[in-house]
Amino acid sequence: MTRSGVIFLIVLILNALVAAGYLIWHLIYKKETDNRKQYVMHAVVMLICPVVGIFYFLFAFLKYHFMNLGERDLSDVEFSKRRHAARVKADEERERNIVSVEESILVSVQEQKRMNMLNVLLGDTEESLSAIALALDSDDSEVAHYAASFLQSRMDMFRDNVSRMQKEIDESDIQDEKCQEQIVDLIRYMNQMLKQKVFTQVEQEDYVEQMDQLCEKLFQNAGDRMIPACYEWILERIMERKRYEKAELWGNRFCEQYPDQLPSYTLRLKLYFETNQKEKFFEVLDQLRASSVVVDNQTLELIRIIQR
């Protein structure tokens, strides 16, 4: 074999060793399995193009890590530490097929109105009963019938569940933790329904009174189980019925037990604003300012309104 042939053979062997070493380094030593195909293709190029392939990848490596060739476009780079919300293009086709409950009963085409109403009733309606009640006044008797039948079934279910849960609580020991949990669950369940105002005034008041009795029972026998949400629920429902003296009692209890909760101040501010008791309003406001509670925008707006 000639001298040039020997040199060529040595170059091929060295080239193959470099390609093999490249694969071993990335796939075995560094265990970079995510880009396995990429590293295999690099090794194949090195084998097919001796020396040239190696220098090509070496140059690319050096350029990427050490060389700054050309100006970079930094127009879209933001160095601020502020958090940015991602803007995702809306799915217009999907959005066009979604209508609110209110819109579904205002559609002029009768068949479309009925179809919309059925789609609404087949979806998640736990928080939409008050909106569904709007359909009772629809000019389409079929839509009104759908809404009436659905609401009646939900209201009957609510009555049965409340009656059953009340009976279980009455038959249990209030000192039992399970009984206390049942009371909290019943208060939560009743609030979710009553806040939608689908019952008659008399029945609404009766259930609010039952909520009040449950909260009183829990407060007197296991006050630590009266979570902040329970206070919020009973205060909101009682204030809707304009039972302000009872609301003030629960508001004071709320603040005494949870002085670090913002709703214990905001609900009393709303109470004294509705009853035009400015002295008590500013008394609560001073308590809020003296506390370490962080005030939200809604509370600030309420304060601005009454200070005008």
Number of C-alpha atoms within 10 A of each C-alpha: 5 7 8 9 10 11 11 12 12 12 14 16 14 14 22 19 13 18 23 16 14 18 20 14 14 16 17 12 9 10 12 12 12 9 11 13 10 11 20 17 12 16 22 16 17 23 21 12 15 18 16 14 19 20 13 13 14 12 12 12 12 10 12 11 8 8 11 9 8 6 6 7 7 7 6 6 7 9 6 7 6 7 6 8 6 6 6 6 6 8 8 8 8 8 9 8 8 13 14 12 22 14 12 22 28 13 13 11 9 15 12 13 20 20 14 22 25 15 15 19 18 9 9 9 14 11 12 16 21 19 17 24 20 14 24 20 12 16 13 16 13 16 24 21 14 17 25 16 13 15 20 13 12 16 16 11 12 15 13 12 15 18 12 11 15 17 11 14 19 10 10 14 12 18 11 10 12 12 18 22 15 17 24 19 14 19 22 17 14 20 20 14 21 20 17 15 15 18 16 9 10 9 12 18 17 12 19 22 16 16 24 20 12 19 23 15 15 21 15 10 13 15 13 10 16 19 14 16 14 19 21 17 20 24 26 18 23 21 18 15 15 14 12 17 12 14 23 18 11 22 23 15 15 25 20 11 15 16 18 15 17 19 20 25 25 23 22 23 26 17 23 19 18 13 12 12 12 15 10 15 22 17 12 19 17 11 13 21 12 9 13 12 13 10 14 10 8 10 17 11 11 14 18 10 10 13 9 5
